[in-house]
Amino acid sequence: MSPFFTFIRNSFDSHLRNPCDSILLRKLFRAPKYTPRQIPEKETVDEIIFKIPTVRDRLLLELMARGGLRVGEVLKLRVKDVEDQRLILRYPKSGKEEEIVFIPQKVATG
C-alpha cells in the first residue's frame, strides 16, 4: 500500500459526520407523498360528456373516454382515418407508424 493511503487511513476520523445529513436538509428534501389517482365512475363520465353543449366537443370527449385516445391523437384524426368502428392513428406516441383503435358501436354511429 502506498504511503499516501496509509496516511489517509491513519488520519481518518470515525466520528466524522456528513454535512448533508442535517435535520434541516432532511425536512427540505423529503420524498413526496404518493397519492393514488381517483378514477371517476362510468356514470360520472357519462354525465360530464352529455352536459357538453357542442357536438364537436362531445365527440372529442367520447373518443377519449371510450376509445382511450389522447387529446393529440383525437385532434390528428381525419375523415379517411375512420372506418366504421376502427380508427387508424397515424404516428401515435408509441413510435409506430400507425395503430388501429376500436371504438364502441354507439360512438361510431352516434
C-alpha positions in Angstrom: 0.0 0.0 0.0 1.3 3.5 -0.8 2.3 5.9 1.9 -0.5 8.3 0.9 -3.2 5.7 1.5 -1.6 4.7 4.8 -1.6 8.4 5.9 -5.3 8.8 5.0 -6.3 5.6 6.8 -4.4 6.6 9.9 -5.8 10.2 9.9 -9.4 9.2 9.3 -11.8 10.3 12.0 -14.5 7.7 12.5 -16.8 10.3 14.1 -16.8 12.5 11.0 -20.4 13.4 10.0 -21.8 14.0 6.6 -22.5 17.7 6.2 -25.6 17.0 4.1 -27.0 14.8 6.9 -28.7 17.5 8.8 -32.3 17.9 10.1 -33.0 20.9 8.0 -31.9 19.2 4.8 -33.9 16.1 5.6 -37.0 18.2 6.0 -36.3 20.3 2.9 -35.6 17.3 0.6 -38.3 14.9 1.7 -39.7 12.4 -0.8 -43.2 13.5 -2.0 -46.1 11.5 -0.5 -47.8 9.3 -3.1 -51.5 9.9 -3.5 -53.2 7.5 -5.9 -55.3 9.0 -8.6 -59.1 8.7 -8.3 -60.7 7.1 -11.3 -64.2 8.6 -11.8 -67.2 6.2 -12.1 -68.7 5.5 -15.5 -71.9 7.3 -14.6 -69.8 10.4 -13.7 -68.0 10.3 -17.1 -71.3 9.9 -18.9 -72.8 12.8 -17.0 -69.9 15.1 -17.9 -70.0 14.1 -21.6 -73.7 14.6 -22.0 -73.6 18.0 -20.4 -71.3 19.4 -23.1 -73.5 21.6 -25.4 -71.5 21.3 -28.7 -71.4 18.1 -30.7 -67.8 18.5 -31.6 -66.6 18.8 -28.0 -68.9 15.9 -27.0 -67.4 13.7 -29.8 -63.8 14.6 -28.7 -64.6 13.6 -25.1 -66.4 10.4 -26.2 -63.4 9.3 -28.3 -61.0 10.0 -25.4 -63.1 8.3 -22.8 -64.5 5.3 -24.7 -61.6 4.7 -27.1 -58.7 5.5 -24.8 -57.3 8.2 -27.1 -55.1 11.1 -26.1 -56.1 14.7 -27.0 -53.4 15.0 -29.7 -54.4 11.7 -31.3 -58.1 12.8 -31.5 -57.1 16.1 -33.0 -55.0 14.5 -35.7 -57.8 12.2 -36.9 -59.1 12.8 -40.4 -62.2 11.5 -42.2 -60.1 8.9 -44.1 -58.9 7.5 -40.8 -62.4 6.4 -39.7 -63.7 3.0 -41.0 -66.9 2.0 -39.2 -65.7 1.0 -35.6 -62.0 1.3 -36.5 -59.8 4.4 -36.2 -56.4 4.5 -37.8 -54.0 6.6 -35.8 -51.1 8.0 -37.8 -47.8 8.4 -35.9 -49.0 7.7 -32.3 -46.9 8.3 -29.2 -45.8 4.7 -29.2 -43.4 5.4 -32.1 -45.1 3.1 -34.5 -46.1 4.4 -37.9 -49.8 3.6 -37.3 -52.1 1.9 -34.8 -55.7 0.7 -35.0 -58.2 1.6 -32.3 -61.6 0.1 -31.9 -64.4 2.3 -30.6 -67.9 1.1 -29.4 -70.7 0.9 -32.0 -72.6 3.6 -30.0 -69.9 6.1 -30.5 -69.3 5.1 -34.2 -73.0 5.6 -35.2 -73.8 8.4 -32.7 
